[in-house]
Amino acid sequence: MSELRVAVVGCGDISAVHIDAVAAVPDSTVVGVCEPHEGRRAAAEARTGAPGFASLTELLDAVEPDVVHLCTPHHLHADHAVECLTRDVSVLVEKPLAHSLTAGERLAMAAEDSEAVLGVCFQNRYNDTSRKLRELLDTGAVGTPVGGRASVSWHRDAAYYADRDWRGRWATAGGGVLMNQAIHTLDLLQWYLGPVTDVKGIAATLGLSDVIEVEDTAAIQLHHRADGDAEISAEISSVFHATNCDVENAPIVVEIVTDSASIRLDTDLVVRHDDGRVEVTRPEATGTGQRDYWGVSHTALITDFHQHVRARKPFWLDAAVGLETLRIIDAVYEQSPGITR
C-alpha cells in the first residue's frame, strides 16, 4: 500500500499525541476521526482536516481505514478493537489492552482470527534509555539479574477524575493507579526481569476514597522466570509500589540489581558496577510541559507499528504482551480485601 489510511478513534487528551505522531510518519495520513462528544470531535476535525464521525461503525463504513488508533476509554478498547479486527482493519490500542482480563482475552482471540495487525501502545519501551538497559541485559554487559524494584509516585486529584466521567470507575476504567498510571512501569519491570510467575500484592484506596471506586495505591512482590528457566525463577524477585496520593508527579524509577552491578533508570540510566565504574546514559530527548510523563516515544512506536502494518507482519507489542500486565493487575485485585469490582 502506497499510503496508509489512518483513523483516530477517541479524541481525548492522548489523541493529540497520536495525531501529531501520524503526521510525522511518511505516507501515513489521518483520513477520519471518531468521537461522540461534539466539541472534541470538532477540535479533532480542525486539527486533522479529516471528517469526523460519532460512531466507529460509521467511520469504518465511510472512510475504510487501513489502521485504527484506539484512544478511547478503557472499557471500549476490546469492543472497538474486535470490530476493527473482524473487518481485517489493523489496530493500535492505547494502554491498557482492555479494562479487564476477560475482555483482553476476548480481544486476543479476535486478533488470532484476523489477518490484521494488533499493537499495544507501551511507548516507554521505545525510550532510548529503556532500550539501552534492555541491550545491556541482553548482552550480559551488566551481569545476571537477581532482582529489582520500581515505583510510580504521582498526583491525581478530584478535578482529574471529574474531567472524564469514565475515570475512577470499575465498569469503565477497570482499575485505578495500576491500570491507568503505573501500567507502563509494570510492563518495563517484567520486560527486564522476565515473565512473572507469582504475584503477591495489595491495592487500596487511601487518599481518594470519597472521589473514586478504584485503587489509588498498590504494593506488589513479583517472582520472575528469567530466560525461560523455571528452576531459577524463585531467585529473581522484584517489588513494585504505585500511588496517586503524592503531592506531585515524581520521576518514575526502575532499578535492576545484578550479580555485578546496580542499575537505576529514571530520567537518566545510571549503571554502577561493583568494580567502581559508573556509566551514565542521558536521553536524547525528554518530555516537557504538564504531561511530560507521557514521554517522547509515541512517534517511534507508531512509525514502527505502521511499518509492520504495511508488511502485514505481527507487531512485537501484541495481545500477549498486553495480557502480561493485565494478569498481574488482576491477581493483585483478587488478593485485595477492600476491592469489589
C-alpha positions as a Markdown table, in Angstrom:
| # | Residue | x | y | z |
|---|---|---|---|---|
| 1 | Met | 0.0 | 0.0 | 0.0 |
| 2 | Ser | 1.4 | 3.4 | -1.0 |
| 3 | Glu | -0.4 | 5.5 | 1.6 |
| 4 | Leu | -1.5 | 4.2 | 4.9 |
| 5 | Arg | -5.0 | 5.4 | 5.7 |
| 6 | Val | -5.3 | 6.1 | 9.5 |
| 7 | Ala | -8.3 | 6.8 | 11.7 |
| 8 | Val | -8.1 | 8.0 | 15.3 |
| 9 | Val | -11.0 | 6.8 | 17.5 |
| 10 | Gly | -11.4 | 8.7 | 20.7 |
| 11 | Cys | -10.5 | 12.4 | 20.7 |
| 12 | Gly | -9.4 | 13.0 | 24.3 |
| 13 | Asp | -6.1 | 14.2 | 25.6 |
| 14 | Ile | -3.8 | 11.4 | 24.3 |
| 15 | Ser | -5.3 | 11.5 | 20.8 |
| 16 | Ala | -3.4 | 14.7 | 20.0 |
| 17 | Val | -0.2 | 12.8 | 20.6 |
| 18 | His | -1.3 | 10.1 | 18.1 |
| 19 | Ile | -2.4 | 12.7 | 15.5 |
| 20 | Asp | 0.9 | 14.6 | 15.7 |
| 21 | Ala | 2.8 | 11.3 | 15.5 |
| 22 | Val | 0.9 | 10.1 | 12.4 |
| 23 | Ala | 1.7 | 13.5 | 10.8 |
| 24 | Ala | 5.4 | 12.7 | 11.3 |
| 25 | Val | 5.2 | 9.2 | 9.7 |
| 26 | Pro | 5.9 | 9.3 | 5.9 |
| 27 | Asp | 3.0 | 8.2 | 3.8 |
| 28 | Ser | 0.6 | 7.9 | 6.7 |
| 29 | Thr | -2.4 | 10.2 | 6.7 |
| 30 | Val | -5.4 | 10.7 | 9.1 |
| 31 | Val | -8.5 | 10.1 | 7.0 |
| 32 | Gly | -11.1 | 10.1 | 9.8 |
| 33 | Val | -11.7 | 10.8 | 13.4 |
| 34 | Cys | -14.3 | 9.4 | 15.7 |
| 35 | Glu | -15.7 | 10.9 | 19.0 |
| 36 | Pro | -19.3 | 11.1 | 20.3 |
| 37 | His | -18.5 | 14.4 | 22.2 |
| 38 | Glu | -19.3 | 17.1 | 19.6 |
| 39 | Gly | -16.8 | 19.6 | 20.9 |
| 40 | Arg | -13.8 | 17.2 | 21.0 |
| 41 | Arg | -14.8 | 15.8 | 17.6 |
| 42 | Ala | -14.9 | 19.3 | 16.1 |
| 43 | Ala | -11.5 | 20.0 | 17.5 |
| 44 | Ala | -10.0 | 16.8 | 16.1 |
| 45 | Glu | -11.6 | 17.6 | 12.7 |
| 46 | Ala | -10.0 | 21.0 | 12.7 |
| 47 | Arg | -6.6 | 19.6 | 13.8 |
| 48 | Thr | -6.5 | 16.9 | 11.1 |
| 49 | Gly | -8.7 | 18.3 | 8.3 |
| 50 | Ala | -10.3 | 14.9 | 8.2 |
| 51 | Pro | -14.1 | 14.1 | 8.6 |
| 52 | Gly | -15.5 | 13.3 | 12.0 |
| 53 | Phe | -17.9 | 10.6 | 13.0 |
| 54 | Ala | -19.9 | 9.9 | 16.1 |
| 55 | Ser | -19.5 | 6.1 | 16.0 |
| 56 | Leu | -16.8 | 3.6 | 15.0 |
| 57 | Thr | -19.1 | 1.7 | 12.6 |
| 58 | Glu | -19.9 | 5.0 | 10.7 |
| 59 | Leu | -16.2 | 5.7 | 10.4 |
| 60 | Leu | -15.3 | 2.3 | 9.2 |
| 61 | Asp | -18.1 | 2.3 | 6.6 |
| 62 | Ala | -17.3 | 5.8 | 5.3 |
| 63 | Val | -13.5 | 6.0 | 5.1 |
| 64 | Glu | -12.3 | 2.4 | 5.1 |
| 65 | Pro | -9.1 | 2.9 | 7.0 |
| 66 | Asp | -6.1 | 0.6 | 6.9 |
| 67 | Val | -5.4 | 1.1 | 10.6 |
| 68 | Val | -7.3 | 2.5 | 13.6 |
| 69 | His | -5.6 | 4.1 | 16.6 |
| 70 | Leu | -7.8 | 3.5 | 19.7 |
| 71 | Cys | -7.6 | 6.3 | 22.2 |
| 72 | Thr | -11.0 | 5.6 | 23.8 |
| 73 | Pro | -11.9 | 5.0 | 27.4 |
| 74 | His | -10.6 | 1.6 | 28.7 |
| 75 | His | -14.0 | -0.2 | 28.6 |
| 76 | Leu | -14.4 | 0.4 | 24.9 |
| 77 | His | -11.0 | -1.0 | 23.9 |
| 78 | Ala | -12.0 | -4.6 | 23.4 |
| 79 | Asp | -15.3 | -4.0 | 21.7 |
| 80 | His | -13.8 | -1.4 | 19.3 |
| 81 | Ala | -10.7 | -3.5 | 18.6 |
| 82 | Val | -12.7 | -6.6 | 17.9 |
| 83 | Glu | -15.0 | -4.7 | 15.5 |
| 84 | Cys | -11.9 | -3.5 | 13.5 |
| 85 | Leu | -10.2 | -6.8 | 13.5 |
| 86 | Thr | -13.3 | -8.6 | 12.3 |
| 87 | Arg | -13.1 | -6.4 | 9.2 |
| 88 | Asp | -9.3 | -7.1 | 9.0 |
| 89 | Val | -8.5 | -3.5 | 9.9 |
| 90 | Ser | -5.3 | -3.2 | 11.9 |
| 91 | Val | -5.5 | -1.7 | 15.4 |
| 92 | Leu | -3.1 | 0.2 | 17.7 |
| 93 | Val | -4.6 | 0.2 | 21.2 |
| 94 | Glu | -3.6 | 2.7 | 23.8 |
| 95 | Lys | -2.8 | 1.0 | 27.1 |
| 96 | Pro | -4.3 | -1.0 | 28.7 |
| 97 | Leu | -5.1 | -3.7 | 26.2 |
| 98 | Ala | -8.6 | -3.9 | 27.8 |
| 99 | His | -10.4 | -2.8 | 31.0 |
| 100 | Ser | -10.4 | -6.4 | 32.3 |
| 101 | Leu | -8.5 | -9.6 | 31.9 |
| 102 | Thr | -11.6 | -11.3 | 30.4 |
| 103 | Ala | -12.1 | -8.6 | 27.8 |
| 104 | Gly | -8.4 | -8.7 | 27.0 |
| 105 | Glu | -8.5 | -12.5 | 26.4 |
| 106 | Arg | -11.5 | -12.0 | 24.1 |
| 107 | Leu | -9.6 | -9.4 | 22.2 |
| 108 | Ala | -6.6 | -11.7 | 21.9 |
| 109 | Met | -8.7 | -14.4 | 20.4 |
| 110 | Ala | -10.1 | -12.0 | 17.8 |
| 111 | Ala | -6.6 | -10.9 | 16.9 |
| 112 | Glu | -5.7 | -14.6 | 16.2 |
| 113 | Asp | -8.6 | -14.9 | 13.8 |
| 114 | Ser | -7.8 | -11.7 | 11.9 |
| 115 | Glu | -5.4 | -11.0 | 9.1 |
| 116 | Ala | -4.9 | -7.6 | 10.5 |
| 117 | Val | -2.1 | -6.4 | 12.8 |
| 118 | Leu | -2.7 | -5.6 | 16.5 |
| 119 | Gly | -0.4 | -3.5 | 18.6 |
| 120 | Val | -0.5 | -2.2 | 22.2 |
| 121 | Cys | 0.9 | 1.3 | 23.0 |
| 122 | Phe | 3.7 | 0.7 | 25.5 |
| 123 | Gln | 5.7 | 3.6 | 24.1 |
| 124 | Asn | 8.2 | 3.7 | 27.0 |
| 125 | Arg | 9.8 | 0.6 | 25.6 |
| 126 | Tyr | 11.0 | 2.9 | 22.8 |
| 127 | Asn | 12.7 | 5.4 | 25.1 |
| 128 | Asp | 16.4 | 5.4 | 24.2 |
| 129 | Thr | 17.4 | 4.8 | 27.8 |
| 130 | Ser | 14.9 | 2.0 | 28.2 |
| 131 | Arg | 16.2 | 0.3 | 25.1 |
| 132 | Lys | 19.8 | 0.8 | 26.3 |
| 133 | Leu | 19.1 | -1.0 | 29.5 |
| 134 | Arg | 17.4 | -3.9 | 27.6 |
| 135 | Glu | 20.6 | -4.1 | 25.4 |
| 136 | Leu | 22.9 | -4.2 | 28.5 |
| 137 | Leu | 20.8 | -7.1 | 30.0 |
| 138 | Asp | 20.7 | -9.0 | 26.7 |
| 139 | Thr | 24.4 | -8.8 | 26.1 |
| 140 | Gly | 25.4 | -9.6 | 29.7 |
| 141 | Ala | 27.4 | -6.4 | 29.9 |
| 142 | Val | 25.9 | -5.7 | 33.4 |
| 143 | Gly | 25.9 | -9.3 | 34.7 |
| 144 | Thr | 22.9 | -11.5 | 35.5 |
| 145 | Pro | 19.8 | -10.0 | 37.1 |
| 146 | Val | 18.9 | -11.2 | 40.6 |
| 147 | Gly | 16.1 | -8.8 | 41.3 |
| 148 | Gly | 14.7 | -5.3 | 41.0 |
| 149 | Arg | 12.2 | -2.6 | 42.1 |
| 150 | Ala | 10.1 | 0.1 | 40.6 |
| 151 | Ser | 8.0 | 2.9 | 41.8 |
| 152 | Val | 5.4 | 5.4 | 40.5 |
| 153 | Ser | 4.5 | 8.2 | 42.8 |
| 154 | Trp | 2.1 | 10.6 | 41.1 |
| 155 | His | -0.6 | 13.1 | 42.0 |
| 156 | Arg | -4.2 | 12.9 | 40.9 |
| 157 | Asp | -7.0 | 14.9 | 42.5 |
| 158 | Ala | -10.7 | 15.1 | 42.3 |
| 159 | Ala | -10.6 | 17.5 | 39.3 |
| 160 | Tyr | -8.7 | 14.9 | 37.3 |
| 161 | Tyr | -11.5 | 12.4 | 37.8 |
| 162 | Ala | -14.3 | 14.9 | 37.3 |
| 163 | Asp | -12.8 | 15.9 | 33.9 |
| 164 | Arg | -13.7 | 12.5 | 32.4 |
| 165 | Asp | -16.6 | 10.6 | 33.9 |
| 166 | Trp | -15.2 | 7.2 | 32.9 |
| 167 | Arg | -12.1 | 7.6 | 35.2 |
| 168 | Gly | -12.1 | 6.2 | 38.7 |
| 169 | Arg | -14.9 | 3.6 | 38.0 |
| 170 | Trp | -14.5 | -0.1 | 37.8 |
| 171 | Ala | -17.0 | -0.5 | 35.0 |
| 172 | Thr | -15.3 | 1.9 | 32.7 |
| 173 | Ala | -11.7 | 2.3 | 33.8 |
| 174 | Gly | -11.2 | -1.2 | 35.0 |
| 175 | Gly | -8.9 | 0.0 | 37.8 |
| 176 | Gly | -7.0 | 2.9 | 39.2 |
| 177 | Val | -3.3 | 3.7 | 39.6 |
| 178 | Leu | -2.3 | 0.2 | 38.4 |
| 179 | Met | -4.4 | 0.2 | 35.3 |
| 180 | Asn | -4.2 | 3.9 | 34.3 |
| 181 | Gln | -0.9 | 5.3 | 35.5 |
| 182 | Ala | 1.6 | 2.6 | 36.6 |
| 183 | Ile | 0.9 | 0.0 | 33.9 |
| 184 | His | 3.8 | 1.3 | 31.7 |
| 185 | Thr | 6.3 | 0.9 | 34.5 |
| 186 | Leu | 4.9 | -2.5 | 35.5 |
| 187 | Asp | 5.4 | -3.5 | 31.8 |
| 188 | Leu | 9.0 | -2.4 | 31.9 |
| 189 | Leu | 9.8 | -4.3 | 35.1 |
| 190 | Gln | 8.6 | -7.6 | 33.7 |
| 191 | Trp | 10.3 | -6.9 | 30.3 |
| 192 | Tyr | 13.6 | -6.5 | 32.1 |
| 193 | Leu | 13.4 | -9.3 | 34.6 |
| 194 | Gly | 11.3 | -11.9 | 32.7 |
| 195 | Pro | 7.8 | -13.2 | 32.7 |
| 196 | Val | 6.0 | -13.1 | 36.1 |
| 197 | Thr | 5.4 | -16.5 | 37.7 |
| 198 | Asp | 4.0 | -15.4 | 41.1 |
| 199 | Val | 2.2 | -12.3 | 42.3 |
| 200 | Lys | 1.6 | -11.2 | 45.9 |
| 201 | Gly | 0.1 | -7.8 | 46.3 |
| 202 | Ile | -2.5 | -5.5 | 47.7 |
| 203 | Ala | -4.4 | -2.5 | 46.4 |
| 204 | Ala | -6.3 | 0.1 | 48.4 |
| 205 | Thr | -7.9 | 3.5 | 48.2 |
| 206 | Leu | -6.1 | 5.6 | 50.7 |
| 207 | Gly | -6.4 | 9.2 | 49.7 |
| 208 | Leu | -9.3 | 9.4 | 47.2 |
| 209 | Ser | -12.0 | 7.2 | 48.8 |
| 210 | Asp | -14.5 | 9.9 | 48.6 |
| 211 | Val | -13.8 | 10.5 | 44.9 |
| 212 | Ile | -13.2 | 7.2 | 43.2 |
| 213 | Glu | -14.2 | 3.5 | 43.4 |
| 214 | Val | -10.9 | 2.2 | 42.3 |
| 215 | Glu | -7.5 | 1.9 | 44.0 |
| 216 | Asp | -5.1 | 4.9 | 44.3 |
| 217 | Thr | -2.2 | 2.9 | 45.9 |
| 218 | Ala | -0.7 | -0.6 | 45.5 |
| 219 | Ala | 2.3 | -2.6 | 46.7 |
| 220 | Ile | 3.4 | -5.8 | 44.9 |
| 221 | Gln | 6.0 | -8.5 | 45.1 |
| 222 | Leu | 6.7 | -10.4 | 41.9 |
| 223 | His | 8.7 | -13.5 | 41.1 |
| 224 | His | 10.1 | -13.8 | 37.5 |
| 225 | Arg | 11.2 | -16.6 | 35.2 |
| 226 | Ala | 14.4 | -15.5 | 33.6 |
| 227 | Asp | 15.3 | -16.7 | 30.1 |
| 228 | Gly | 12.6 | -19.4 | 30.4 |
| 229 | Asp | 14.4 | -21.2 | 33.1 |
| 230 | Ala | 11.7 | -22.2 | 35.7 |
| 231 | Glu | 14.3 | -23.7 | 38.0 |
| 232 | Ile | 15.8 | -20.2 | 38.9 |
| 233 | Ser | 12.5 | -18.3 | 38.9 |
| 234 | Ala | 12.4 | -18.1 | 42.7 |
| 235 | Glu | 15.8 | -16.4 | 42.7 |
| 236 | Ile | 14.6 | -13.4 | 40.7 |
| 237 | Ser | 12.1 | -11.2 | 42.5 |
| 238 | Ser | 11.0 | -7.6 | 42.4 |
| 239 | Val | 8.9 | -5.2 | 44.4 |
| 240 | Phe | 6.6 | -2.6 | 42.9 |
| 241 | His | 4.9 | 0.4 | 44.5 |
| 242 | Ala | 2.5 | 2.8 | 42.9 |
| 243 | Thr | 0.4 | 5.7 | 44.3 |
| 244 | Asn | -1.7 | 8.6 | 43.1 |
| 245 | Cys | -1.5 | 10.2 | 46.5 |
| 246 | Asp | 1.8 | 12.1 | 46.1 |
| 247 | Val | 1.8 | 15.9 | 46.2 |
| 248 | Glu | 3.5 | 15.9 | 42.7 |
| 249 | Asn | 4.3 | 13.7 | 39.7 |
| 250 | Ala | 7.7 | 12.4 | 40.9 |
| 251 | Pro | 10.1 | 10.8 | 38.4 |
| 252 | Ile | 9.4 | 7.1 | 37.7 |
| 253 | Val | 12.2 | 4.9 | 39.0 |
| 254 | Val | 13.1 | 1.4 | 37.8 |
| 255 | Glu | 16.1 | -0.3 | 39.4 |
| 256 | Ile | 17.7 | -3.6 | 38.5 |
| 257 | Val | 20.2 | -5.5 | 40.7 |
| 258 | Thr | 22.6 | -7.9 | 39.1 |
| 259 | Asp | 25.4 | -10.1 | 40.3 |
| 260 | Ser | 27.9 | -7.4 | 39.3 |
| 261 | Ala | 26.1 | -4.0 | 39.1 |
| 262 | Ser | 23.3 | -1.8 | 40.4 |
| 263 | Ile | 21.2 | 0.0 | 37.7 |
| 264 | Arg | 18.9 | 2.9 | 38.0 |
| 265 | Leu | 16.6 | 4.2 | 35.3 |
| 266 | Asp | 14.7 | 7.4 | 35.9 |
| 267 | Thr | 15.4 | 10.3 | 33.6 |
| 268 | Asp | 18.9 | 9.0 | 33.1 |
| 269 | Leu | 20.2 | 5.5 | 33.0 |
| 270 | Val | 23.0 | 5.0 | 35.6 |
| 271 | Val | 25.0 | 1.8 | 35.9 |
| 272 | Arg | 27.2 | 1.4 | 39.0 |
| 273 | His | 29.5 | -1.6 | 38.5 |
| 274 | Asp | 30.8 | -3.4 | 41.6 |
| 275 | Asp | 34.3 | -2.7 | 40.4 |
| 276 | Gly | 33.7 | 1.1 | 40.9 |
| 277 | Arg | 32.9 | 2.1 | 37.3 |
| 278 | Val | 29.9 | 4.3 | 36.7 |
| 279 | Glu | 28.3 | 4.7 | 33.3 |
| 280 | Val | 25.6 | 7.3 | 32.7 |
| 281 | Thr | 23.4 | 7.4 | 29.6 |
| 282 | Arg | 21.2 | 10.5 | 29.2 |
| 283 | Pro | 18.1 | 10.5 | 26.9 |
| 284 | Glu | 18.4 | 12.3 | 23.6 |
| 285 | Ala | 15.1 | 13.9 | 24.2 |
| 286 | Thr | 12.7 | 14.3 | 27.2 |
| 287 | Gly | 9.1 | 15.3 | 27.6 |
| 288 | Thr | 8.3 | 18.8 | 28.7 |
| 289 | Gly | 5.2 | 20.6 | 30.0 |
| 290 | Gln | 2.3 | 19.4 | 32.2 |
| 291 | Arg | 2.2 | 15.9 | 30.7 |
| 292 | Asp | 5.9 | 15.2 | 30.3 |
| 293 | Tyr | 5.2 | 11.8 | 31.9 |
| 294 | Trp | 3.8 | 10.6 | 28.6 |
| 295 | Gly | 7.4 | 10.6 | 27.3 |
| 296 | Val | 8.5 | 11.3 | 23.8 |
| 297 | Ser | 8.4 | 7.9 | 22.1 |
| 298 | His | 4.9 | 7.6 | 20.7 |
| 299 | Thr | 6.2 | 8.7 | 17.3 |
| 300 | Ala | 8.9 | 6.0 | 17.3 |
| 301 | Leu | 6.4 | 3.3 | 18.3 |
| 302 | Ile | 3.8 | 4.5 | 15.8 |
| 303 | Thr | 6.4 | 4.6 | 13.0 |
| 304 | Asp | 7.4 | 1.0 | 13.7 |
| 305 | Phe | 3.8 | -0.2 | 14.0 |
| 306 | His | 2.9 | 1.4 | 10.6 |
| 307 | Gln | 5.8 | -0.4 | 9.0 |
| 308 | His | 4.6 | -3.7 | 10.4 |
| 309 | Val | 1.1 | -2.9 | 9.1 |
| 310 | Arg | 2.4 | -2.2 | 5.6 |
| 311 | Ala | 4.3 | -5.5 | 5.6 |
| 312 | Arg | 1.4 | -7.4 | 7.3 |
| 313 | Lys | 3.8 | -8.7 | 9.9 |
| 314 | Pro | 2.9 | -9.3 | 13.6 |
| 315 | Phe | 3.9 | -6.5 | 15.9 |
| 316 | Trp | 6.2 | -7.3 | 18.8 |
| 317 | Leu | 3.9 | -5.4 | 21.3 |
| 318 | Asp | 0.9 | -7.6 | 20.7 |
| 319 | Ala | -2.1 | -9.0 | 22.6 |
| 320 | Ala | 0.2 | -11.4 | 24.5 |
| 321 | Val | 2.3 | -8.5 | 25.8 |
| 322 | Gly | -0.8 | -6.6 | 26.8 |
| 323 | Leu | -2.2 | -9.6 | 28.7 |
| 324 | Glu | 1.0 | -9.9 | 30.8 |
| 325 | Thr | 0.3 | -6.7 | 32.7 |
| 326 | Leu | -3.4 | -7.4 | 32.9 |
| 327 | Arg | -2.8 | -10.8 | 34.5 |
| 328 | Ile | -0.5 | -9.2 | 37.1 |
| 329 | Ile | -3.0 | -6.4 | 37.9 |
| 330 | Asp | -5.9 | -8.8 | 38.0 |
| 331 | Ala | -4.0 | -11.0 | 40.5 |
| 332 | Val | -3.4 | -8.0 | 42.8 |
| 333 | Tyr | -7.1 | -7.1 | 42.7 |
| 334 | Glu | -8.1 | -10.7 | 43.5 |
| 335 | Gln | -5.9 | -10.6 | 46.6 |
| 336 | Ser | -7.1 | -7.2 | 47.9 |
| 337 | Pro | -9.8 | -7.5 | 50.5 |
| 338 | Gly | -11.1 | -4.0 | 50.0 |
| 339 | Ile | -11.5 | -4.3 | 46.3 |
| 340 | Thr | -15.0 | -5.0 | 45.0 |
| 341 | Arg | -15.2 | -5.0 | 41.2 |
